Amino acid sequence: MADMEFKRRLNQVDELYNDLYELRQRGDEAGKEEIVLAEMRLDNAWRELYAFMGLPLSPDAGIADGSE
């Protein structure tokens, strides 16, 4: 079941990435607001995928600040 959920979320990220790519290829024809909204949807999908997998959003999350 978790495998199917992972695939669903990954497919969603892929679809949103493709949508954003197409918008950027259209250039000025695509409104800037439309592109920003597509970027936000893609970002949210990535965040949901990372949360589902239990991964931190930041590459340095969980690392001490080095002031030992």
MODELLER restraints for C-alpha pairs under 7 A, 6 or more apart:
rsr = mdl.restraints
at = mdl.atoms
rsr.add(forms.Gaussian(group=physical.xy_distance, feature=features.Distance(at['CA:9:A'], at['CA:49:A']), mean=6.05, stdev=0.5))
rsr.add(forms.Gaussian(group=physical.xy_distance, feature=features.Distance(at['CA:13:A'], at['CA:42:A']), mean=6.22, stdev=0.5))
rsr.add(forms.Gaussian(group=physical.xy_distance, feature=features.Distance(at['CA:13:A'], at['CA:45:A']), mean=5.71, stdev=0.5))
rsr.add(forms.Gaussian(group=physical.xy_distance, feature=features.Distance(at['CA:13:A'], at['CA:46:A']), mean=6.45, stdev=0.5))
rsr.add(forms.Gaussian(group=physical.xy_distance, feature=features.Distance(at['CA:16:A'], at['CA:42:A']), mean=5.50, stdev=0.5))
rsr.add(forms.Gaussian(group=physical.xy_distance, feature=features.Distance(at['CA:17:A'], at['CA:42:A']), mean=6.38, stdev=0.5))
rsr.add(forms.Gaussian(group=physical.xy_distance, feature=features.Distance(at['CA:20:A'], at['CA:35:A']), mean=6.67, stdev=0.5))
rsr.add(forms.Gaussian(group=physical.xy_distance, feature=features.Distance(at['CA:20:A'], at['CA:38:A']), mean=5.71, stdev=0.5))
rsr.add(forms.Gaussian(group=physical.xy_distance, feature=features.Distance(at['CA:20:A'], at['CA:39:A']), mean=6.70, stdev=0.5))
rsr.add(forms.Gaussian(group=physical.xy_distance, feature=features.Distance(at['CA:23:A'], at['CA:30:A']), mean=5.79, stdev=0.5))
rsr.add(forms.Gaussian(group=physical.xy_distance, feature=features.Distance(at['CA:23:A'], at['CA:35:A']), mean=6.40, stdev=0.5))
rsr.add(forms.Gaussian(group=physical.xy_distance, feature=features.Distance(at['CA:50:A'], at['CA:56:A']), mean=6.83, stdev=0.5))
rsr.add(forms.Gaussian(group=physical.xy_distance, feature=features.Distance(at['CA:50:A'], at['CA:57:A']), mean=6.76, stdev=0.5))
